[in-house]
Amino acid sequence: MSALDAVLGELSNLGAEVVDIKMQDVTPVAAAWWDLATVEAAAFHANTFPSRADEYGPGFTYTLRHGVGVSGVAYANAAKVRAEFSGRMSRVLESVDLMVCPSMSNAARLRLADPFAPDTDESWATLVLNDIHTKPFNFSGSPTLSVPCGFSADGLSLSVQFVGPSLSEGILCRAGHAYEPYDLLLGRNTHEIFASSFANSGNGDPTADRLNKAEKYVVTSSLNDGMKRDRTERADRVVARCASPR
């Protein structure tokens, strides 16, 4: 929550009024979303599945087989759930310019040993937990924008999600542009070029101001006075974070 609190604090500093809203019950979403999403996937792959099923990985094969097997009645019921939920979600969002929530319930996860393997009950339960902040808005068709908002204690990236009412893409983009807490990952030589080009540009240059404000992480085999060693090392290279702001 500290990362999200920091986002809300920054938005408040930029002039936003932060208010509490009550999220709709998302309990009916998971099952209906699964039926609709797998049917749409099966429709898209109809020219090659199941006729060329042996060319698909086991994980996605399971998804497509489920979609092929969804009955017309089940699809109609899922569509009804989506229409009702979308209406309730629209009424929630019409009271604000945008809603702020995490993009995921946790930080980015490390790459799986076999990303194409079928999900187990354990891994699926984890995925369901992780996408609880994105699936409802995919389901309702609400426009969203995700932007980075820092790192976890383990150095994995975090992101925050802005959600708006229908046709609010312009507001979402303006909010993301104003917030824009991006970080830069640079090589040592690139960082030196960066520093000489932008760090001395002075105030008033909008491009230089934005780039100088960003947190900079430099991959280097040696450190200088302008850097401090981070806890993460990769082989003989060191990931260093530049002393703020340049």
C-alpha positions as CSV (number, residue, x, y, z in Angstrom):
1,M,0.0,0.0,0.0
2,S,2.9,2.4,0.5
3,A,3.6,2.6,-3.3
4,L,-0.1,3.3,-3.9
5,D,-0.2,5.9,-1.1
6,A,2.8,7.6,-2.8
7,V,1.0,7.7,-6.1
8,L,-2.1,9.3,-4.5
9,G,0.1,11.8,-2.7
10,E,1.8,12.8,-6.0
11,L,-1.6,13.1,-7.7
12,S,-2.8,15.3,-4.9
13,N,0.3,17.5,-5.2
14,L,-0.5,17.8,-8.9
15,G,-4.0,19.2,-8.0
16,A,-6.2,16.1,-7.9
17,E,-8.9,15.7,-5.3
18,V,-8.6,12.2,-3.8
19,V,-11.9,10.7,-2.6
20,D,-12.9,7.2,-1.6
21,I,-15.3,5.2,-3.8
22,K,-16.8,1.7,-3.3
23,M,-15.8,-1.0,-5.8
24,Q,-18.4,-3.3,-7.2
25,D,-18.5,-7.0,-6.1
26,V,-16.3,-8.8,-8.6
27,T,-17.3,-12.3,-7.5
28,P,-19.4,-13.1,-10.6
29,V,-16.7,-11.9,-13.0
30,A,-14.2,-14.8,-12.9
31,A,-16.3,-17.6,-14.2
32,A,-18.1,-15.5,-16.8
33,W,-14.8,-13.9,-18.0
34,W,-13.3,-17.3,-18.5
35,D,-16.2,-18.5,-20.7
36,L,-16.3,-15.4,-22.8
37,A,-12.5,-15.1,-23.1
38,T,-12.0,-18.7,-24.1
39,V,-14.8,-18.6,-26.7
40,E,-13.4,-15.5,-28.3
41,A,-9.9,-17.1,-28.4
42,A,-11.4,-20.2,-30.0
43,A,-13.2,-18.1,-32.6
44,F,-10.0,-16.3,-33.4
45,H,-8.1,-19.6,-33.8
46,A,-10.8,-21.4,-35.6
47,N,-8.8,-21.8,-38.8
48,T,-6.0,-23.6,-37.1
49,F,-7.6,-25.2,-34.0
50,P,-8.3,-28.0,-33.6
51,S,-7.0,-28.9,-37.1
52,R,-3.4,-28.1,-36.1
53,A,-3.7,-28.6,-32.4
54,D,-0.3,-30.3,-32.2
55,E,1.3,-27.0,-33.0
56,Y,0.0,-25.3,-29.9
57,G,1.5,-25.5,-26.4
58,P,-0.3,-27.5,-23.7
59,G,-1.3,-24.4,-21.7
60,F,-3.1,-22.6,-24.5
61,T,-4.5,-25.9,-25.9
62,Y,-6.4,-26.3,-22.6
63,T,-7.8,-22.7,-23.0
64,L,-9.0,-23.3,-26.6
65,R,-10.5,-26.7,-25.7
66,H,-12.5,-25.0,-23.0
67,G,-13.7,-22.3,-25.4
68,V,-14.8,-24.8,-28.0
69,G,-16.8,-26.7,-25.4
70,V,-18.7,-23.7,-24.0
71,S,-22.4,-24.1,-24.8
72,G,-24.6,-21.4,-26.3
73,V,-26.5,-21.2,-23.0
74,A,-23.4,-20.8,-21.0
75,Y,-22.1,-18.0,-23.3
76,A,-25.5,-16.2,-23.1
77,N,-25.4,-16.3,-19.3
78,A,-21.8,-15.0,-19.3
79,A,-22.8,-12.2,-21.6
80,K,-25.6,-11.3,-19.3
81,V,-23.2,-11.1,-16.3
82,R,-20.9,-8.9,-18.3
83,A,-23.7,-6.5,-19.3
84,E,-25.0,-6.2,-15.7
85,F,-21.5,-5.7,-14.3
86,S,-20.5,-3.2,-16.9
87,G,-23.6,-1.1,-16.1
88,R,-22.8,-1.2,-12.3
89,M,-19.1,-0.3,-13.0
90,S,-20.2,2.6,-15.3
91,R,-22.3,4.1,-12.5
92,V,-19.3,3.8,-10.1
93,L,-16.9,5.5,-12.5
94,E,-19.3,8.3,-13.6
95,S,-18.8,10.0,-10.2
96,V,-15.0,10.5,-10.7
97,D,-12.6,11.5,-13.4
98,L,-10.6,8.3,-12.8
99,M,-10.1,5.5,-10.3
100,V,-6.6,4.6,-9.0
101,C,-5.7,1.0,-8.0
102,P,-2.7,-1.4,-8.4
103,S,-2.3,-3.0,-11.8
104,M,-1.6,-6.3,-10.0
105,S,-1.9,-7.6,-6.5
106,N,1.8,-8.1,-6.3
107,A,5.1,-7.1,-7.9
108,A,6.2,-8.5,-11.2
109,R,7.2,-12.2,-10.8
110,L,10.3,-13.9,-12.0
111,R,10.2,-15.8,-15.3
112,L,8.8,-19.3,-15.1
113,A,11.1,-22.2,-15.9
114,D,8.6,-23.3,-18.6
115,P,6.2,-20.4,-19.4
116,F,4.3,-22.7,-21.9
117,A,3.5,-25.4,-19.3
118,P,-0.2,-25.8,-18.4
119,D,-1.3,-24.1,-15.2
120,T,-1.7,-26.2,-12.1
121,D,-4.4,-25.6,-9.5
122,E,-1.8,-23.8,-7.5
123,S,-0.5,-21.6,-10.2
124,W,-4.0,-20.8,-11.5
125,A,-5.0,-19.7,-8.0
126,T,-2.0,-17.4,-7.9
127,L,-2.9,-15.9,-11.3
128,V,-6.5,-15.3,-10.3
129,L,-5.3,-13.4,-7.3
130,N,-2.8,-11.4,-9.3
131,D,-5.2,-10.3,-12.0
132,I,-8.0,-9.2,-9.7
133,H,-7.3,-5.6,-10.5
134,T,-7.3,-6.0,-14.3
135,K,-9.9,-8.6,-15.1
136,P,-12.9,-6.6,-14.0
137,F,-12.0,-3.7,-16.3
138,N,-11.2,-6.0,-19.2
139,F,-14.6,-7.5,-18.6
140,S,-16.5,-4.2,-18.3
141,G,-14.6,-2.6,-21.2
142,S,-13.5,0.3,-19.0
143,P,-10.5,2.2,-20.4
144,T,-7.3,1.8,-18.3
145,L,-3.7,3.0,-18.3
146,S,-0.9,1.4,-16.3
147,V,2.3,3.2,-15.4
148,P,5.3,2.2,-13.3
149,C,5.4,3.3,-9.7
150,G,8.6,2.0,-8.2
151,F,10.1,-1.3,-7.0
152,S,9.4,-3.9,-4.4
153,A,11.9,-4.8,-1.7
154,D,13.2,-7.5,-3.9
155,G,13.8,-5.1,-6.8
156,L,10.8,-6.2,-8.9
157,S,8.7,-3.6,-10.7
158,L,5.4,-2.2,-9.4
159,S,2.8,-0.5,-11.4
160,V,-0.4,1.5,-10.8
161,Q,-3.5,1.5,-12.9
162,F,-5.8,4.5,-13.8
163,V,-9.3,3.4,-14.7
164,G,-11.8,5.8,-16.2
165,P,-15.5,5.9,-17.4
166,S,-16.3,5.2,-21.0
167,L,-14.5,7.5,-23.6
168,S,-12.2,8.9,-20.9
169,E,-9.0,7.9,-22.7
170,G,-7.9,11.6,-23.0
171,I,-8.2,12.1,-19.3
172,L,-6.2,8.9,-18.6
173,C,-3.4,9.9,-20.9
174,R,-3.2,13.4,-19.4
175,A,-3.1,11.9,-15.9
176,G,-0.4,9.4,-16.9
177,H,1.6,12.1,-18.6
178,A,1.4,14.4,-15.5
179,Y,2.3,11.6,-13.1
180,E,4.9,9.8,-15.2
181,P,7.3,8.6,-12.5
182,Y,9.3,6.6,-15.0
183,D,12.8,5.2,-14.3
184,L,15.6,4.9,-16.8
185,L,17.9,1.9,-17.2
186,L,21.1,3.0,-18.8
187,G,24.5,1.6,-19.7
188,R,27.6,3.3,-18.3
189,N,28.4,5.1,-21.6
190,T,24.8,6.1,-22.3
191,H,24.6,7.5,-18.8
192,E,27.7,9.7,-19.3
193,I,26.3,11.0,-22.6
194,F,23.0,11.6,-20.9
195,A,24.5,13.5,-18.0
196,S,26.6,15.8,-20.3
197,S,23.6,16.5,-22.6
198,F,20.7,17.0,-20.2
199,A,22.0,17.5,-16.7
200,N,23.5,20.9,-17.5
201,S,20.6,22.2,-19.6
202,G,19.2,24.3,-16.8
203,N,15.6,24.9,-15.8
204,G,13.0,25.7,-18.4
205,D,13.8,22.9,-20.9
206,P,10.8,20.6,-20.5
207,T,12.6,17.6,-22.0
208,A,15.6,18.0,-19.8
209,D,13.4,18.6,-16.7
210,R,11.5,15.4,-17.2
211,L,14.6,13.3,-17.9
212,N,16.5,14.8,-14.9
213,K,13.5,14.1,-12.6
214,A,13.5,10.3,-13.5
215,E,15.4,7.8,-11.3
216,K,18.3,6.5,-13.2
217,Y,19.7,3.0,-12.9
218,V,23.1,2.4,-14.5
219,V,24.6,-1.0,-15.4
220,T,28.3,-0.6,-14.9
221,S,31.4,-2.6,-13.7
222,S,32.6,0.3,-11.6
223,L,31.1,3.1,-9.4
224,N,31.9,6.8,-9.2
225,D,31.0,9.5,-6.8
226,G,27.7,10.1,-8.6
227,M,26.4,6.6,-8.0
228,K,25.6,4.4,-5.1
229,R,25.8,0.6,-5.2
230,D,22.5,-1.2,-5.3
231,R,21.8,-4.5,-3.6
232,T,21.4,-6.3,-7.0
233,E,24.4,-7.7,-8.9
234,R,24.5,-9.6,-12.2
235,A,27.8,-11.4,-12.9
236,D,30.6,-8.9,-13.1
237,R,28.3,-6.0,-13.7
238,V,26.9,-3.8,-11.0
239,V,23.4,-2.2,-11.1
240,A,24.0,1.3,-9.6
241,R,21.5,4.0,-8.9
242,C,22.5,7.6,-9.7
243,A,22.5,10.1,-6.9
244,S,19.5,12.3,-7.3
245,P,18.8,14.2,-9.5
246,R,21.7,13.9,-11.9
